[in-house]
Amino acid sequence: TGPLSALPHSQQRAEAWRDGGGTVAVRRLALPCGPLNLDGSATLALDGALQPMGPASMRLTGQAPTLDALAAGHVVTPQVAQAAKAVLALMAHPPAGGGPPEVDVPLALQDRMLSMGRIPLLHLPVLLWPDLVWSTAP
């Protein structure tokens, strides 16, 4: 949603979209990645620094081995991985049709920090807006 601008630079277009109330509603995101299966939805916008922000609701399976791999790869600290695994284990439930335990989690992205509830998980890199110039001339 939000106005799409014909301004020449990508950063100017992003600012105009943000200032016009622009949001992206992701109705369904399904991501199988190694042991992790993620299924959910999100609503994203741009903050004052033109960085993505917004809430998400996700259903996860395979979260424990994924957190272990993230800690081993130094993406998150071992302490964050342990805390997240403990909380997720308490929230997990068996699916109706059988299979590995699932957990429904609220996620939030704010100030480039991805958090699960009140647990900060990882700090994302800055999204740089290239100085692309669009022309409508033939």
Secondary structure, DSSP 8 states (H G I E B T S, - for coil): -------SBHHHHHHHHHHTT--EEEEEEEEEETTEEEEEEEEEEE-TTS-EEEEEEEEEESHHHHHHHHHHTTSS-HHHHHHHHHHHHHH-B--TT-SS-BEEEEEEEETTEEEETTEEEEE---------B-----
